[in-house]
Amino acid sequence: MPGDTYSIRGPITNWSFFLLTYTIVGLNRDLILGQPLSLLPVVVIALASTFLLGWGIEKAGTLLHLPEKVLTSLVLLGTLKNYGLAGGLALALFSRKTSVPATVSAVFMIVYIIWLELRLKGIVKKR
């Protein structure tokens, strides 16, 4: 029955991530809607640590003539963090505001994963 376990692991993980993110956003609604510019430094850091870091790793791997599979693994390893866990721990151990950066970063992580998938399918071209 291992197939049954693997078929439900993804949806359970996705729903857990959704509930955690929804909770953090809900608890910080006033901050997010009332002071959106206060999130600007977090947005800049999230963009840089996801897209710019991924671009840099990809360029370095290309210069080193790494195989495509290895390069993809390095990009994913270097850019994807466990923001759901970080947000949950911040929420449990500290104040609710400390969980906001992890949630903002998680949004960019999701966008980055979608972008990587579009590149893999050839919808977005490599430069």
PyMOL commands that set and color helices and strands:
alter all, ss='L'
color gray80, all
select helices_A, chain A and resi 2-27+29-34+36-63+68-79+83-93+96-120
alter helices_A, ss='H'
color red, helices_A
deselect
rebuild
show_as cartoon
